[in-house]
Amino acid sequence: MDPSRNSIGCQPPHDAGDDIFDTLLSPLDVGNMRLSHRAVLAPVTRCRALGYCPQEAHVAYYEQRASKGGLLITEAVSVCQEGIGFPHSPGIWSDDQVKKWQRVARAVHGKGAYIFCQLWHVGRASHKYYQPCVDGEGQLNGPVSSTGNKVPGPWKVRLPDGVMADYSDPRPLKPQEINIVVEQFRRAARNAMAAGFDGVEIHGAHGYLIDQFLKDGINDRQDEYGGSIRNRCRFALEVMSAVTEEIGAERTAMRISPIIDHLAATDSNPVALGLHLISHLNPMKLAYLHVTEPRMTSEGLKPPSMIADDGDKSLLLFRRAFQGRLMVSGGYTRETGMDAIREGAADLISYGRLFIANPDLPLRFALKAKLCDGDRSTYYTHDQVKGYVDYEMLTVSQMAAQVECASLLTPSSQMQLQEWGVMPQEGVMSGIASL
């Protein structure tokens, strides 16, 4: 056994040089929220929304990952049926969907946490199976995009039966149809407020519809939505303007990935694209900007780094350019998340896979507890329990063992753990049982 760990596989929570309570687990004001820590649940698609609606399992899933003063971002939620591109992914265009999301928001707020709803439209990253019928004869429509070119191979779309198929041919949106999509985002933001969310994050990244307009490797339009960077940013900014007008900028955020070429979303000058977009987002005073690091590209996987190569250096340019709270994602660990906050490279770190397998991730970070490994084979299944809400959380005895190391904690660290119900206030362990 590792001599640095105790019998339950944990390390003392605050050894020399470990400043997690001054970095990753330090408080921060974001929009209208007062966060107690900066470890955010990233928006991760899980394919459990049968009938495009959240289920009871969604309530448990998000409640498990809620901590007092923490921020959760939902899986991507479609603004309309045409925007669906994954099996059993949720939407928020109907009254029934809004009512079912209300249960999720209430559960998260009951834990003292905040939750943003990520709004998306997949655009061409879909299959005609997911598209509504054109007429009563059952003729299926194709997906829409900025272009008529489909997502090329080797990229595949996942169908409900698990088959990986070629993407369907899209059709380019007409200008008047673009206005309709903008209004669909506006309506979805309004619905998110009715559902009780604290805000929305507009998904403008990863090769989906907004990104399909932003990137010149996809956007081949000859009208006011194509060509120059200014024109290619027009749709994104129209969406952001509509949403901020509807619910307020302090409740609105955006996710972008100028450097990422997921789903063949390439650009000839991604840094210039990102900087131009940011320059127009700054006056909006958004709650935060969420930037995905170029960790996963068509060339393979690479570790997160803010300074390792030209692609990563561009994130520093985005950091300097954006005049608000910056959230980053891309395979961060406890230590690299601390480094990013300490060095000023980011204000918030979003965690996807680590949060899937460790519902109590901020607490495990605080106690330096061993992290569980996720089961990749269950990431996109439709099982309402296995691989979704059955990951282990720290037991009372495990947390009690960590409190024995309280002498290594700073006063501010002890106060933080007391707020989470972990540290005994009067030398007793009753507070732990409430977690």
Secondary structure by P-SEA (a helix, b strand, c coil): cccccccccccccccccccccccccbbbbccccccccccccccccccccccccccaaaaaaaaaaccccbbbbccbbbcccccccccbbbbcccaaaaaaaaaaaaaaaaacbbbbbbbbbbccccccccccccccccbbbbbbccccccccccbbbbccccccccccbbbbbcaaaaaaaaaaaaaaaaaaaaacccbbbbccccccaaaaaaccccccccccccccccccaaaaaaaaaaaaaacccccbbbbbbccccccccccccaaaaaaaaaaaaccccccbbbbbcccccccccccccccccaaaaaaaaaaaacccbbbbbccccaaaaaaaaaaccccbbbbcaaaaaccaaaaaaaaccbbbbbcccccccccccccccccccccaaaaaaaacccccccaaaaaaaaaaccccccccccccccc
